[in-house]
Amino acid sequence: MSRRGVAAAQSPSPVGVPHSRPLLGPSEEEAALRVLRSARLAPGPETARGEALLADLSGCGTAVLLSSGTTALTLALRALRIGPASTVAIPSYACAALLHAVRAACAVPLLCDIEPRTLALDPADITRRARGRVRAAIVVHPFGEPVALEPYRDLGLSVVEDCAQAIGARDRGSPVGSRGDAAVFSFAPTKVLTCGGPGGGLASNREGIVEEVRDLAGHDEKDDDRQRTNGLMGDLHAAVAAVQMERLGEFLDRRSALARLYDERLLPLGLERPAPSAGTNPVVFRYIVRVPDAARLIESLARAGIVARHPVYRPLHRLASGAGSFPNTERAQNTLVSLPLYPALTDTDAERVITEVHRCLS
């Protein structure tokens, strides 16, 4: 049976179609049982194996597995010496974890608008809003689309790549995560890959960054009292994450197949999708469409048992009372909808999504 057939053969959702759902199978189960039988739960050989896989996927020399993507973001900033009074530019159209990580590093967040086409942090808006020196930027590769880093480098910024939505994507042949000062990844249940719970990782080609983060993520048996946290991923979650990383190609193939099906059946309705940039090989993390009224479509689909979502729950300038106007972020929030798309989505449920979108828009 083909990889696509394996996913399609699963039973459809009996009640509704969730927005996201991880795909776990016998390999993940056996990996978890292997660790449980060994009674070795602390970071050990499984964690080391997962870190080698992440280093390879990110195109980096080294990587460390951590307790969450938020922890990875925070420790990336600390390892880059971004601390008290340092200003960090972040996009308003992003997960609240960015805001929390900057604050946890005792730095100052600078909320910026996004580019309307790429949905990525707008470098020109960083310049417009800066009231002093900006030390760094967290650049999200939004919904699987790689973002060029040169515009941020041209501003003299340290760059943390947020690859939580884009593991496996490439920009001009280079994996996302390989060109920044540090790259962070998430293995949460809703991401491209999961570790079976909260989890994250960090990779870097810059000398000393991964070693520094590894030191900051563990406070046992240390000879000084610098501030650290208990943030390393243990063998149980790492074993599951390693299996998922080995299945990345399978997962991305299924996501692409579903996106092609949606394109064929939904774009004739006049829906728009964000266009990939030239020279990039994105991954399909979310199937994003633009409609006149996002909230109305989300509510209509919910009544039919289809869980669609705003791609970002709440823009950060709304959450944190950011100063100034954010027109591109506001337009994205009001017009973009994320439809169910994930490897565990069956063909039957995909057809159900298509049928209900047609009904709602007619």
Protein Blocks (a to p, Z undefined) as FASTA:
>chain_A
ZZklmmmmpccdfkbccfbdcdddfklmmmmmmmmmnopabgcfklmmmmmmmmmmnopa
bdcddfbfklmmmmmmmmnopaehiacdddfbbcfklmmmmmmnopacddddddfklopa
cfklmmmmpgbdcfbdcdddehhiacdfklmmmnopacdddfklmghiaeehiaghilmm
bdcddfbfklmbdehiacdddddfbehklmmmmmmmpcghiabfbdcddfbccfklmmmm
mmmmmmmmmmmmmmmmmmmmmmmmmmmnopacddddehiacddfbacdddfblmlmmmmm
mmnopacddfbfbafklmnopgcjdfklmmmmmmgccddddfklcfklmmmmmmmmmmmm
ZZ
